[in-house]
Amino acid sequence: MFIQILLPITPMLSCRIHCRALLLLSQLLAVVLLSQLSGCASTEQAPLSVMPTPEAGNRIAANEALQLQGKPYVYGGESPSQGFDCSGLVYYVYNRQGVRLPRDTQSLARQLPAVEPEQRQPGDLLFFTTDRPFSHVGIYIGGEQFVHAPSARTGRVMVSDLRQPYWRERFIGVRRPVARYSLSLNDIDSSSCRLN
């Protein structure tokens, strides 16, 4: 449309003015396009892989993990239909938000940034020494509790308390999944704009 407006007057413009007008027009179109791509409308939202504000933690991960209570423990499992092991539960919950994490506890502990235990927030990963350091992981949900898939003996995803002697004695660290931005701005499940 802008080009059509400029075309009738181009014989009157020198080449220099015409080129300058086209350059300005292309810059304006680029700004408009970028603002449309980054804007927030009622049918678009920021990707769920954007970590929320530090005060809130990642409540989506914590809530998602809570919804999986009772799912069977299966070594190597990483889905509700097949069951979960501890790192499979973490992998599944964060993968649903577009955050790609390593699949095993050792890699999670090695690659994610450490957090001071007193600074932990919902959605942070809690690590334990069961048979070796960083051999078990759970998702912190607040109130000294975490969701995890402990073992074939317990047989299911469950909530445990850090104040229980077994877990308190084996607790060794906290890691926070790092925000990674997805290319998609749309989420099928919701129609409001939000960060977590």
N, C-alpha and C positions, 0 to 999 in steps of 0.2 A: 504494500500500500504506500509506504513512504517513498519507495523507488518510483512508483507511478506518478507521484506528486512532483518528484524532482525531474522526471524525464521531459515534460513539456518546456521547462525553463532551461534545460541543459544547453541549447544553442546559445543562450544569452550568457551562460557561465563560462568562464575560462576553464581549461582542463584542471588547473590548480585548485580552483574553488570547488569544482565538481568532485575531484578526488578527496578533498578535505571533507566535504559533505558526506560522501560515502563512508569514509573512515569513521566520522562521528556517528553515522547511522549504525554501522556495524558494532561500534562500541556500546551504543545505547541498546541495541538488540541483545548483545551479550549480557549486559547488566540485567535486563528484563528477564532473560532466560534463566540466568543464575538465581535471581530472586525467586522465580517460580519453582525452581528445583529445590531450593532450601526453605521455602515458605511452609507454613503449617495451615492446613485446611481441615475441615471437619472429617474428611475421608482419608486423611493421611496422618501418620504419626512418626515420630522419631523411632529408629530401630530399637528393639528391646535389648540389643547388646550394649547400649550405652549405659554405663553404670550410673546409678542414681547419686544424689548428693551424699557426702560423707556422713551426715547425721542420720540418714535413714537406712543405710546399708542397701543390700539388694533383696528387698522383701519379695519380689517376684520369684526369685530362686528359692527362698525359704518356703514360701507358700506352695510352690510347685512340688517341692520335695515332700512337704506335709501331705499333699494329696496322694502320694505314692505309698503311704503307710499300708502295711499288710501285703504288699506285692512280694512274691516269693524271692528268696535268696537263691541265685544261680551263679556259680563261678563263671566269669566271662560274660554274664548277662548285662545287657545295656538297653533294655526296653521293657515297658509294662507287660507286653505279651509274653516275653520269654523270662522275665525276672531280672534281677540286678545283683552284681557284686558291688562293693563299696565305691570303686572308681567308676564303674558303669553307671551308677546312680548320678554321680556328679557330672559325668560326661553327658548323660541324657538331659538332665535339668538345664544345663547351660547351653547345650546344643539347640534346645527348643527356643532359646533367646537369641540365637545367632552367634553365640560366643563359642569359638572352637578351642577346646582345651585338650591337653594330652589325655590319653586313655588310661594311664597307670599312675599309681600313687607316687612312685619315685619321681617321675617326670613332672607331675603336678607340683610337688614340693620343691623341685630344683628350678623350675621355670617361672613360677608365679612369685610376685613380690611378697616378702614376709611382712607381717603386721604384729605389733606388740599385742600380747594376749589381752591386756586390759583395754585395747582399742578395737577389739573384734566387734563386728556388726552382723546383723542377719544377712545370710548369703555367703559369708566368709567360709573358707574351708578349714576344718580342724583336723590336725594330724595326730596320730598315735603310734606308739611302738607296741605292736602285739608280738610278732615273732622276730622282727627286726625294725630298726628306725624307719619311720615313714611308711609303715606297712598297712595302715588303715586310715581312711578319711571319711569325714561326715560333713554335713552342711549345717552351719550354726543357724538357729532360728530365734535366738534371743532367750533371756531368762535362764541362762546356763544350760540350755537344752540344744540338742542337735539331732538331725535325721540321718540315718545311715543304714546300710545293709551289712550287719555285723558278721554273720557266718552261717554256714550250713546248719550249725547246731541250733541257732535261734530261728533260722528258716525264713525270715521275712524282713522287710524294711520296717524300721521302728524308730521311735524317739527315745533317746537316752539322756541322762543328766550328767553333766560334767562333775557334779559334786559326789557322784557315786565313787567309792574308793577305787574300783577297777579302772574307770576311765580317768579319774583325777591322777592316779599314779602313772598312767601310760601316755597322758597328754604331752605332746612335745612342740607344738607350734601351730601358727595360723598363717594362712596365705589368702590373698584376695585376688580373685579373677580380674584380669585387666580388661578395661573397656576396649572393644574392637568394633569398628563401625561397619555395618552391613551396607551393601549397595542399594538395598531395597528400602524405600521409605514407607511402603504400605504394609499393613498388617491386617490379615483377613479377620482376626478375632475381635477387633475393636475399631471404633470410629472416632476416638478422641485423641488429642495430642498429649503425649506424656513422655517422660524420660525413663520411667522404669516400669 
